Amino acid sequence: MGKSTLFNRLTGRRQAITDDQPGVTRDRVYGEARWNGRTFRIVDTGGYVPRSAERFKRAVREQAEIALDEADLVLFTVDVETGVTDLDQELAQMLRRAEKPVLVAVNKVDNRERRWEAPAFWELGLGEPRCVSATNGQGTGDLADAIVEHLPETQDDAEDKRTRIAVIGRPNVGKSLFVNCLVGAERTIVTELSGATRDATDSVLRIDDRDVVLVDTAGLRKKARVKENVEFYSTLRTQRAIESCDVAVLLLDATRGLENQDMAIINQANNARRGLVMAINKWDLVEPGAATADDYRELIRGNLRTIDHVPILTCSARTGRRAERVLHTALEVAERRTRRASTARLNEVLKDAIAAHHPPSHKGQAVRIKYVTQVETAPPVFVFFCNHPQAVKDSYKRYLERNLREAFELDGVPLVLRFREK
C-alpha cells in the first residue's frame, strides 16, 4: 500500500521501515511534518485487518483504532495498482461512521495511465481521490497543502497566557493520584476544559494570582478496547501532552527507579524544548535507611548524561507530601523559560568561559567566538558569532551551555545554542 513510504515522504525522514511486503509496520510510528509554516504530527499505523482473532493482527488493529480516535484528520492510503478492494470499502464505511475529516491518497500514481485509474476511488464516498507517488514524491506537495487546509487552527499563544504543566510518566506511576492531590489541595479551582487529549480533563488552578492548567495524561484504561496496547496509548497521549505544555512533570516510581521508558519520555520533552521537572513518587514506600533522597537523585543524574540539569524532587501523591513543592518548582522552571538575558551580561559570561577554557583550534587556526546574544525565549535561544562556526565541537557547546545555565539559573530549561559566522 505504501503508508510507511508516504509517512517518510511527508516527514522528510526515513523513520518508518518500508518493504514491498505488507505488514512491515507493527507498532505505530510517530513523526513531525512541517509545511507552509505549519507543524503537524503524523502517526503511521500498521495494516488494518478487520475481525481477525489472531493476536498480532488484533493488537495492530487496536493500535490503528487508537490512532483514529486521537486524530484530527485521517489520511486513507489506497493502492491504484489493486484498485478498490473489499477491504477498502469496509474501511471506508468505518471512516464514515467515525465522522472525521478524511483525505483519500491514491498511491503509486507515477504515470498518466495510472492517473486515469484514480477516479475509481470516488466510489468510496470519502471525497476526491488525490493522486500521489510516495516513492518519487509526485503529488505529495498538493497532498500536504490539503492536509494543512483541513487541520484545526492552532491556538494563538497571545490568547492564552496560562502556564500549562503536563503530568507524564509510565502507566501506574501515580499520575492521576498526583493530579487529584494537587486539585484537592487548591480551594480555588476556576474551571474545567477539554484537554489536548480526547478523554482527559485538564484542571485550571488559581495559584499565586495566576491560572495554571494541569494537563493530565492519566486514565489510560478508560477505553474498553485498549487491552494489550496501554503502553502504546500512553506513548501517544504523552507526546500530545508534551507538545501542548510549557513544563512537563515526569513522575517516577520510587520502587522501580529510572527505566528505559522514562528515558524515552525525558528525550521527548528535551527534543520538544519543554521545561522538565522529575518527581520521584511513592517515596513513602521506600524503606527507611534503604537510600536517602540525595543518593537517589545522584543515581538518576548518573543516567541522564547531558540532561542532568533537571530538578529532581521526592514526593508522595498518596499522602500529599511535597506534591505542592513539585508544582511550584514546575512554575519556577516555566518562568525561567521566558527569561531574557542582557547582551552585556551574556558576553561577560562568555568572556570568563573562554578565559577558563579556550575552544579547540580548527586546521591550525584559532577559533574565536566574538560575542553572543539571546534572540528568543521559551525556550531561550542564544546565537554565538565566531570565525569558524562549523568547528565548534559538541563538547565545547555543552561546556558553554553549562556556563549559561549556571550563570542565569536555567535548571530544567532546554537551551538552544546556534553558531554563525562573523
Secondary structure, DSSP 8 states (H G I E B T S, - for coil): --HHHHHHHHHTS--S---SSTT---S-EEEEEEETTEEEEEEE-----TT--SHHHHHHHHHHHHHHHH-SSEEEEEETTT-S-HHHHHHHHHHHHHT--EEEEEE---SHHHHHHGGGGGGGSSS-EEE--TTT-TTHHHHHHHHHHHS-----GGG---EEEEEE-STTSSHHHHHHHHHHH-S-EEEEEE-SSTT-EEEEEEETTEEEEEEE---TT-STT-STTHHHHHHHHHHHHHHH-SEEEEEEETTTBS-HHHHHHHHHHHHTT-EEEEEEE-GGGS-TTT--HHHHHHHHHHHHGGGTTS-EEE--TTT-TTHHHHHHHHHHHHHHHT----HHHHHHHHHHHHHHS----BTTB---EEEEEEEETTTTEEEEEES-GGG--HHHHHHHHHHHHHHHT-TT---EEEEEE-
